[in-house]
Amino acid sequence: MSEQLTLPAEARDRAGKGASRALRREGRVPAVVYGEKKEALSIHVEEKLLTKMLHTGHFMNSVVMVDVGGKATRTLPKAVDFHPVSSRPIHVDFLRIGEHSKVTVAVPVRFDNEEASPGLKRGGVLNVVQHELLLVCDAAHIPSEIHLPLDGLEIGDSIHISQVKLPSGVTPANTDEDFTVATIVAPSAMKAEEEETAAEGEVPTVGEEGEGEAGAEGEAEGGEEA
């Protein structure tokens, strides 16, 4: 399960672009905590600590306890804005949640046992269609990642969401279709060889058939003259 993180924060006294720029110069990142029909709380957090959490790779599907003056609020990160040039975080949105709220999170997919896939052994390529799965689960039991075994998969085989073994109480956010998560596809060299073989086995062209018909007509005409 995804771990719970604690992020110290301070309340923001002033809002606006000027105040936000001043905070960023001091190594702080403006943020807001909203949700649960309560007033939005404007805060700022330490950029270095936030960046460290972002680099864990599972910040967006972790419960974050935002601690303001010793009072912690259970939240789920919903959006992080980054500077277009420096890629530094410049703003974060946190959603308040209850301990056992149903939340929708994007959970990364990990593929296991590649060596047990005959298709990959033959030179096939794993084509990942969904790098993350949008899942609905209990806020206290958010999976950090979903593991998918590749045992026995041949070239041309696909993994659909209905084949994915999800933890108890976890369901796909999209239940309307049995979407594809990954496929084993033929390598480019193999595809080219198959296309070349198919081309060699093609039937005569339309032009050739036309010549045959013309010859037949000529023979018929010759027979009438005789």
Contacts in CASP RR format, 6 or more apart in sequence:
PFRMAT RR
TARGET T0000
AUTHOR 0000-0000-0000
METHOD contacts of the structure
MODEL  1
MSEQLTLPAEARDRAGKGASRALRREGRVPAVVYGEKKEALSIHVEEKLL
TKMLHTGHFMNSVVMVDVGGKATRTLPKAVDFHPVSSRPIHVDFLRIGEH
SKVTVAVPVRFDNEEASPGLKRGGVLNVVQHELLLVCDAAHIPSEIHLPL
DGLEIGDSIHISQVKLPSGVTPANTDEDFTVATIVAPSAMKAEEEETAAE
GEVPTVGEEGEGEAGAEGEAEGGEEA
1 141 0 8 1.000
1 142 0 8 1.000
1 143 0 8 1.000
1 144 0 8 1.000
2 58 0 8 1.000
2 61 0 8 1.000
2 62 0 8 1.000
2 63 0 8 1.000
2 142 0 8 1.000
2 143 0 8 1.000
2 144 0 8 1.000
3 58 0 8 1.000
3 62 0 8 1.000
3 144 0 8 1.000
4 62 0 8 1.000
4 63 0 8 1.000
4 64 0 8 1.000
4 65 0 8 1.000
5 53 0 8 1.000
5 59 0 8 1.000
5 62 0 8 1.000
5 63 0 8 1.000
5 64 0 8 1.000
5 65 0 8 1.000
6 64 0 8 1.000
6 65 0 8 1.000
6 67 0 8 1.000
6 72 0 8 1.000
7 45 0 8 1.000
7 49 0 8 1.000
7 50 0 8 1.000
7 53 0 8 1.000
7 64 0 8 1.000
7 65 0 8 1.000
7 66 0 8 1.000
7 67 0 8 1.000
8 45 0 8 1.000
8 46 0 8 1.000
8 49 0 8 1.000
8 67 0 8 1.000
9 31 0 8 1.000
9 43 0 8 1.000
9 44 0 8 1.000
9 45 0 8 1.000
9 66 0 8 1.000
9 67 0 8 1.000
9 68 0 8 1.000
10 28 0 8 1.000
10 43 0 8 1.000
10 44 0 8 1.000
10 45 0 8 1.000
10 68 0 8 1.000
10 69 0 8 1.000
11 41 0 8 1.000
11 42 0 8 1.000
11 43 0 8 1.000
11 68 0 8 1.000
12 19 0 8 1.000
12 23 0 8 1.000
12 30 0 8 1.000
12 42 0 8 1.000
12 43 0 8 1.000
12 44 0 8 1.000
15 42 0 8 1.000
19 30 0 8 1.000
20 30 0 8 1.000
20 90 0 8 1.000
20 91 0 8 1.000
23 29 0 8 1.000
23 30 0 8 1.000
23 44 0 8 1.000
24 30 0 8 1.000
24 47 0 8 1.000
24 90 0 8 1.000
27 46 0 8 1.000
27 47 0 8 1.000
27 48 0 8 1.000
28 44 0 8 1.000
28 45 0 8 1.000
28 46 0 8 1.000
28 47 0 8 1.000
29 44 0 8 1.000
29 45 0 8 1.000
29 46 0 8 1.000
29 47 0 8 1.000
29 50 0 8 1.000
29 89 0 8 1.000
29 90 0 8 1.000
29 91 0 8 1.000
29 92 0 8 1.000
30 42 0 8 1.000
30 43 0 8 1.000
30 44 0 8 1.000
30 90 0 8 1.000
30 91 0 8 1.000
30 92 0 8 1.000
31 42 0 8 1.000
31 43 0 8 1.000
31 44 0 8 1.000
31 45 0 8 1.000
31 66 0 8 1.000
31 91 0 8 1.000
31 92 0 8 1.000
31 93 0 8 1.000
31 94 0 8 1.000
32 40 0 8 1.000
32 41 0 8 1.000
32 42 0 8 1.000
32 43 0 8 1.000
32 91 0 8 1.000
32 92 0 8 1.000
32 93 0 8 1.000
32 94 0 8 1.000
33 40 0 8 1.000
33 41 0 8 1.000
33 43 0 8 1.000
33 66 0 8 1.000
33 73 0 8 1.000
33 75 0 8 1.000
33 94 0 8 1.000
33 95 0 8 1.000
33 96 0 8 1.000
34 40 0 8 1.000
34 41 0 8 1.000
34 93 0 8 1.000
34 94 0 8 1.000
34 95 0 8 1.000
34 96 0 8 1.000
35 95 0 8 1.000
35 96 0 8 1.000
36 96 0 8 1.000
36 97 0 8 1.000
36 98 0 8 1.000
38 96 0 8 1.000
41 68 0 8 1.000
41 73 0 8 1.000
43 66 0 8 1.000
43 68 0 8 1.000
45 66 0 8 1.000
45 92 0 8 1.000
47 88 0 8 1.000
47 89 0 8 1.000
50 89 0 8 1.000
50 92 0 8 1.000
51 88 0 8 1.000
51 89 0 8 1.000
53 59 0 8 1.000
53 62 0 8 1.000
53 64 0 8 1.000
54 80 0 8 1.000
54 89 0 8 1.000
56 62 0 8 1.000
57 108 0 8 1.000
58 108 0 8 1.000
58 144 0 8 1.000
58 145 0 8 1.000
59 77 0 8 1.000
59 80 0 8 1.000
60 77 0 8 1.000
60 80 0 8 1.000
60 105 0 8 1.000
60 106 0 8 1.000
61 105 0 8 1.000
61 106 0 8 1.000
61 107 0 8 1.000
61 142 0 8 1.000
61 143 0 8 1.000
61 144 0 8 1.000
62 76 0 8 1.000
62 77 0 8 1.000
62 142 0 8 1.000
62 144 0 8 1.000
63 74 0 8 1.000
63 75 0 8 1.000
63 76 0 8 1.000
63 97 0 8 1.000
63 139 0 8 1.000
63 140 0 8 1.000
63 142 0 8 1.000
64 75 0 8 1.000
64 76 0 8 1.000
64 77 0 8 1.000
64 94 0 8 1.000
65 72 0 8 1.000
65 73 0 8 1.000
65 74 0 8 1.000
65 75 0 8 1.000
66 72 0 8 1.000
66 73 0 8 1.000
66 75 0 8 1.000
66 94 0 8 1.000
67 73 0 8 1.000
73 94 0 8 1.000
73 96 0 8 1.000
74 96 0 8 1.000
74 97 0 8 1.000
74 98 0 8 1.000
74 99 0 8 1.000
74 139 0 8 1.000
75 94 0 8 1.000
75 95 0 8 1.000
75 96 0 8 1.000
75 97 0 8 1.000
76 94 0 8 1.000
76 95 0 8 1.000
76 97 0 8 1.000
76 103 0 8 1.000
76 105 0 8 1.000
76 139 0 8 1.000
77 92 0 8 1.000
77 93 0 8 1.000
77 94 0 8 1.000
77 95 0 8 1.000
78 93 0 8 1.000
78 94 0 8 1.000
78 95 0 8 1.000
79 92 0 8 1.000
79 93 0 8 1.000
80 89 0 8 1.000
80 91 0 8 1.000
80 92 0 8 1.000
80 93 0 8 1.000
81 89 0 8 1.000
81 90 0 8 1.000
81 91 0 8 1.000
81 92 0 8 1.000
82 88 0 8 1.000
82 89 0 8 1.000
82 90 0 8 1.000
83 89 0 8 1.000
83 90 0 8 1.000
97 103 0 8 1.000
97 139 0 8 1.000
98 139 0 8 1.000
99 139 0 8 1.000
99 140 0 8 1.000
100 138 0 8 1.000
100 139 0 8 1.000
100 140 0 8 1.000
101 138 0 8 1.000
101 139 0 8 1.000
102 136 0 8 1.000
102 137 0 8 1.000
102 138 0 8 1.000
102 139 0 8 1.000
103 136 0 8 1.000
103 137 0 8 1.000
103 138 0 8 1.000
103 139 0 8 1.000
103 142 0 8 1.000
104 134 0 8 1.000
104 135 0 8 1.000
104 136 0 8 1.000
104 173 0 8 1.000
105 134 0 8 1.000
105 135 0 8 1.000
105 137 0 8 1.000
105 142 0 8 1.000
106 132 0 8 1.000
106 133 0 8 1.000
106 134 0 8 1.000
106 135 0 8 1.000
107 132 0 8 1.000
107 133 0 8 1.000
107 134 0 8 1.000
107 135 0 8 1.000
107 142 0 8 1.000
107 143 0 8 1.000
107 144 0 8 1.000
107 145 0 8 1.000
107 146 0 8 1.000
108 131 0 8 1.000
108 132 0 8 1.000
108 145 0 8 1.000
108 146 0 8 1.000
109 128 0 8 1.000
109 130 0 8 1.000
109 131 0 8 1.000
109 132 0 8 1.000
109 133 0 8 1.000
109 145 0 8 1.000
109 146 0 8 1.000
109 147 0 8 1.000
109 148 0 8 1.000
109 181 0 8 1.000
109 182 0 8 1.000
110 145 0 8 1.000
110 146 0 8 1.000
110 147 0 8 1.000
110 148 0 8 1.000
111 126 0 8 1.000
111 128 0 8 1.000
111 147 0 8 1.000
111 148 0 8 1.000
111 149 0 8 1.000
111 150 0 8 1.000
111 182 0 8 1.000
112 147 0 8 1.000
112 148 0 8 1.000
112 149 0 8 1.000
112 150 0 8 1.000
113 149 0 8 1.000
113 150 0 8 1.000
113 151 0 8 1.000
114 120 0 8 1.000
114 126 0 8 1.000
114 150 0 8 1.000
115 121 0 8 1.000
116 149 0 8 1.000
116 150 0 8 1.000
116 151 0 8 1.000
116 152 0 8 1.000
117 150 0 8 1.000
117 151 0 8 1.000
117 152 0 8 1.000
117 153 0 8 1.000
117 154 0 8 1.000
117 184 0 8 1.000
118 152 0 8 1.000
118 153 0 8 1.000
118 154 0 8 1.000
119 152 0 8 1.000
119 153 0 8 1.000
119 154 0 8 1.000
119 155 0 8 1.000
119 157 0 8 1.000
119 184 0 8 1.000
120 126 0 8 1.000
120 150 0 8 1.000
120 153 0 8 1.000
120 184 0 8 1.000
122 155 0 8 1.000
123 155 0 8 1.000
123 187 0 8 1.000
123 190 0 8 1.000
124 155 0 8 1.000
124 184 0 8 1.000
124 185 0 8 1.000
124 186 0 8 1.000
124 187 0 8 1.000
124 190 0 8 1.000
125 184 0 8 1.000
125 185 0 8 1.000
125 186 0 8 1.000
125 187 0 8 1.000
126 150 0 8 1.000
126 182 0 8 1.000
126 183 0 8 1.000
126 184 0 8 1.000
127 182 0 8 1.000
127 183 0 8 1.000
127 184 0 8 1.000
127 185 0 8 1.000
128 181 0 8 1.000
128 182 0 8 1.000
129 179 0 8 1.000
129 180 0 8 1.000
129 181 0 8 1.000
129 182 0 8 1.000
129 183 0 8 1.000
130 179 0 8 1.000
130 180 0 8 1.000
130 181 0 8 1.000
130 182 0 8 1.000
133 146 0 8 1.000
133 161 0 8 1.000
133 164 0 8 1.000
133 172 0 8 1.000
133 181 0 8 1.000
134 172 0 8 1.000
134 173 0 8 1.000
134 174 0 8 1.000
135 143 0 8 1.000
135 146 0 8 1.000
135 166 0 8 1.000
135 170 0 8 1.000
135 171 0 8 1.000
135 172 0 8 1.000
135 173 0 8 1.000
136 170 0 8 1.000
136 171 0 8 1.000
136 172 0 8 1.000
136 173 0 8 1.000
137 143 0 8 1.000
137 167 0 8 1.000
137 169 0 8 1.000
137 170 0 8 1.000
137 171 0 8 1.000
138 169 0 8 1.000
141 167 0 8 1.000
141 169 0 8 1.000
141 170 0 8 1.000
143 166 0 8 1.000
143 167 0 8 1.000
143 170 0 8 1.000
146 164 0 8 1.000
146 166 0 8 1.000
148 159 0 8 1.000
148 164 0 8 1.000
148 181 0 8 1.000
148 182 0 8 1.000
150 184 0 8 1.000
153 159 0 8 1.000
153 184 0 8 1.000
154 184 0 8 1.000
155 184 0 8 1.000
155 185 0 8 1.000
155 186 0 8 1.000
155 190 0 8 1.000
156 183 0 8 1.000
156 184 0 8 1.000
156 185 0 8 1.000
156 186 0 8 1.000
157 183 0 8 1.000
157 184 0 8 1.000
158 180 0 8 1.000
158 182 0 8 1.000
158 183 0 8 1.000
158 184 0 8 1.000
159 180 0 8 1.000
159 181 0 8 1.000
159 182 0 8 1.000
159 183 0 8 1.000
160 178 0 8 1.000
160 179 0 8 1.000
160 180 0 8 1.000
160 181 0 8 1.000
161 172 0 8 1.000
161 174 0 8 1.000
161 178 0 8 1.000
161 179 0 8 1.000
161 180 0 8 1.000
161 181 0 8 1.000
162 178 0 8 1.000
164 181 0 8 1.000
166 172 0 8 1.000
186 194 0 8 1.000
END
